[in-house]
Amino acid sequence: MSEVVTSEDIPDRYIVPGLERGLRLLGQFGRQDRILSAPEIARRLGLPRSTVFRLLTTLEALGFIERTEGGRSYRLGMAVLTLGFEYLASLELTELGSPLLQRLRDESGYSCNLVVRDGRSIVYVAKVSAPTLFPSAVSLGTRLPAHATVLGRVMLSDLDDEELRELYSEEQLEVFSPSTPPTLAALREMLEQDRAQGYAMGAGFYEPSITSIAAPVRDHTGRVVAALGAALPSSRVEASRVDDLIQQVRATADELSRLLNYSPTR
């Protein structure tokens, strides 16, 4: 069996300094830091401004960053977005799940999403939109707090008490809407209910105008590796259709699980 090589196992002589600095530079940009100046980047990386200027010039030429309108600051360029989309498309999960999401969207008439969990966040890895009148704040690659979303609850429902406590060491949780569980105990109670019924549903958890229905996707080990859901405008949810929508979402999630070699009998 081949050994797993980690970054700690790689000798420094194999590291390319320029490439490492360029990647660290790109890593400075994020949701809270969409625009950065060259002096700020130099300060964060602890590098001379001349070095940062050369890195910025190279990355700009390759399309990984671009100048803002004033020309004095920078933001991520389209090349980074393209890489992200290519990565998401390379995942077996998205390759298998995208056609199923499209079918569910066509059958239900609502936008459908597929997310994975990264620590305390969920990441949207596949999304198909339905023509609706309500805007959604999420797009491919969007990260949202797991405990404050219905899709995230599905991912968290797979954790036992010890794993949940390790993930959320604090008792008080950050609240994003009146629907967000304010404490770990309240979250645990919601997760127990979700496990019992095999799906999660809620309104206004992160986007106040949206009701979400979500179900777990499992792999061959039986662990939840993704959550699949439909997003409905809360003002237009027909009570008579809810049960059918729940069954559609669960059936689609179960079908994707089977494609990932999950067997309930294991």
C-alpha positions in Angstrom: 0.0 0.0 0.0 1.4 3.4 -0.9 2.3 5.9 1.8 0.4 9.2 2.1 2.7 12.2 1.7 1.8 15.3 3.6 3.3 18.8 3.3 5.4 18.2 6.5 7.1 15.3 4.7 8.3 17.4 1.7 11.9 18.6 2.1 12.4 22.4 1.8 14.7 21.9 -1.1 11.8 20.7 -3.2 9.8 23.9 -2.5 9.7 26.5 -5.3 9.9 29.9 -3.4 8.3 32.0 -6.1 5.4 29.6 -6.6 4.9 29.4 -2.8 4.8 33.1 -2.4 2.4 33.5 -5.3 0.0 31.0 -3.9 0.3 32.6 -0.4 -0.5 35.9 -2.0 -3.7 34.6 -3.6 -4.7 33.1 -0.3 -4.8 36.6 1.2 -8.0 37.4 -0.7 -11.3 36.2 0.7 -14.9 37.1 1.4 -13.8 39.8 3.9 -10.8 40.9 1.9 -11.9 41.1 -1.7 -9.7 44.1 -2.5 -6.2 44.6 -1.2 -3.4 47.1 -1.9 0.2 46.1 -2.7 1.5 47.6 0.6 -1.1 45.7 2.6 -0.2 42.4 0.9 3.5 43.1 1.5 2.8 43.7 5.2 0.8 40.5 5.5 3.3 38.3 3.8 6.3 40.0 5.4 7.9 40.5 2.0 9.6 43.5 0.3 7.3 45.7 -1.8 9.5 45.1 -4.8 9.0 41.3 -4.5 5.3 41.7 -4.1 5.1 44.0 -7.1 6.8 41.3 -9.3 4.4 38.7 -7.9 1.4 40.9 -8.6 2.6 41.7 -12.1 3.1 38.0 -12.9 -0.3 37.0 -11.5 -2.0 39.8 -13.3 -0.5 38.8 -16.6 -1.8 35.3 -16.1 -5.3 36.5 -15.2 -5.3 35.3 -11.5 -5.7 38.9 -10.2 -6.8 42.2 -11.7 -6.5 45.8 -10.8 -9.5 47.7 -9.4 -10.8 50.8 -11.3 -8.4 53.1 -9.5 -5.4 50.9 -10.5 -3.9 51.1 -7.0 -5.5 47.9 -5.5 -6.1 44.3 -6.7 -8.8 41.7 -6.6 -9.0 38.1 -7.7 -9.3 37.5 -11.5 -11.3 35.2 -13.6 -8.5 32.6 -13.9 -9.0 31.8 -10.2 -12.8 31.3 -10.7 -12.1 29.1 -13.7 -9.8 26.9 -11.6 -12.4 26.6 -8.9 -15.1 25.6 -11.4 -12.8 23.0 -13.0 -12.1 21.6 -9.6 -15.8 21.3 -8.7 -16.5 19.7 -12.0 -13.8 17.1 -11.4 -15.4 15.8 -8.3 -17.3 12.5 -8.9 -20.0 13.8 -6.6 -20.8 16.8 -8.8 -20.5 14.8 -12.0 -23.0 12.3 -10.8 -25.2 14.8 -8.9 -25.7 17.5 -11.5 -28.0 15.6 -13.8 -30.1 14.5 -10.8 -30.3 18.1 -9.6 -31.5 19.2 -13.1 -34.1 16.5 -13.1 -35.3 17.4 -9.6 -35.5 21.1 -10.7 -37.6 20.2 -13.7 -39.9 18.0 -11.7 -40.4 20.3 -8.8 -40.0 23.7 -10.4 -37.6 24.9 -7.7 -33.9 25.6 -7.6 -31.8 22.7 -6.3 -28.4 22.6 -4.6 -25.7 20.2 -3.6 -23.3 21.0 -0.8 -20.4 19.5 1.1 -19.1 20.4 4.5 -15.7 22.0 5.2 -15.4 22.3 9.0 -18.1 24.5 10.3 -19.1 25.7 6.8 -21.0 24.2 3.9 -19.8 24.8 0.3 -22.1 24.8 -2.7 -20.6 22.5 -5.2 -23.5 22.1 -7.7 -26.5 24.3 -8.3 -29.3 24.5 -10.8 -31.7 27.5 -10.8 -35.3 27.7 -11.6 -36.9 30.8 -13.1 -38.3 32.5 -10.1 -39.1 36.0 -8.9 -37.1 35.8 -5.7 -33.3 36.4 -5.7 -30.9 34.1 -3.9 -27.6 35.1 -2.3 -25.9 31.8 -3.0 -24.0 30.7 -6.0 -21.5 28.0 -6.9 -18.7 28.1 -4.3 -20.6 30.0 -1.7 -19.7 29.2 1.9 -22.3 29.4 4.6 -22.3 28.5 8.4 -23.4 24.9 8.7 -25.4 25.3 11.9 -27.4 28.2 10.4 -28.6 26.4 7.3 -31.0 23.5 6.6 -28.4 21.9 4.3 -25.8 22.3 6.9 -28.0 20.6 9.5 -28.2 17.6 7.3 -24.4 17.4 7.1 -24.1 17.9 10.9 -26.7 15.2 11.7 -24.1 12.6 10.8 -21.9 13.7 13.7 -22.1 12.0 17.1 -22.1 14.1 20.3 -18.3 14.0 20.7 -17.7 15.0 17.1 -20.2 17.8 17.4 -18.7 19.1 20.6 -15.2 19.0 19.0 -16.6 21.1 16.1 -18.4 23.6 18.4 -16.5 24.0 21.6 -18.6 27.0 22.7 -22.2 26.6 24.0 -23.4 29.9 22.5 -23.7 29.8 18.7 -23.6 32.8 16.3 -27.1 33.8 15.3 -27.9 34.8 11.8 -31.7 34.8 11.9 -34.6 34.0 14.3 -34.4 30.4 13.0 -30.8 29.9 13.9 -30.3 27.7 17.0 -28.7 30.0 19.6 -27.0 27.2 21.6 -25.3 23.9 21.0 -28.1 22.2 23.0 -30.7 23.7 20.6 -28.7 22.6 17.6 -28.4 19.1 19.0 -32.2 18.9 19.5 -32.8 19.9 15.9 -30.2 17.3 14.6 -31.9 14.6 16.6 -35.2 15.4 14.9 -33.6 15.5 11.5 -32.0 12.1 12.0 -35.3 10.6 13.1 -37.2 11.8 10.1 -34.4 11.4 7.5 -34.5 14.9 6.2 -34.5 18.5 7.3 -36.8 21.4 6.5 -37.0 25.0 7.6 -37.9 28.5 6.6 -35.7 31.6 7.0 -32.7 29.9 8.3 -30.2 32.0 6.3 -32.2 33.7 3.6 -35.5 35.0 5.2 -37.6 34.5 2.1 -36.6 30.9 1.4 -37.8 27.5 2.7 -35.4 24.7 2.3 -35.9 20.9 2.1 -32.7 18.8 2.3 -31.7 15.1 2.6 -28.4 13.4 3.2 -26.2 11.8 0.5 -24.1 8.9 1.7 -21.1 7.1 0.2 -20.0 3.4 0.4 -19.0 3.8 4.0 -22.4 5.0 5.1 -21.2 8.5 6.1 -23.0 11.6 4.9 -20.7 13.2 2.3 -23.1 15.8 0.9 -26.6 17.3 1.4 -29.0 17.7 -1.5 -31.9 20.1 -1.3 -34.5 22.3 -2.9 -35.1 26.0 -2.2 -38.6 27.3 -2.2 -39.9 30.8 -1.9 -41.6 30.8 1.5 -44.5 33.0 0.4 -45.4 30.5 -2.4 -45.0 27.1 -0.6 -48.2 25.1 -1.1 -48.9 23.0 1.9 -50.5 20.3 -0.3 -47.2 19.9 -2.2 -44.9 19.7 0.8 -45.1 16.0 1.3 -44.5 15.3 -2.4 -41.5 17.7 -2.5 -40.0 16.0 0.6 -40.3 12.6 -1.1 -38.8 13.9 -4.3 -35.8 15.4 -2.5 -35.2 12.2 -0.5 -35.6 10.0 -3.5 -33.0 12.1 -5.4 -30.6 12.0 -2.5 -31.0 8.3 -2.2 -30.4 7.8 -5.9 -27.2 9.8 -5.7 -26.1 7.7 -2.7 -26.6 4.5 -4.7 -24.4 5.9 -7.4 -21.8 6.4 -4.8 -22.1 2.7 -3.9 -24.0 3.3 -0.7 -26.0 0.2 0.4 -28.4 0.6 3.4 -27.8 -3.1 4.3 -24.1 -2.6 5.0 
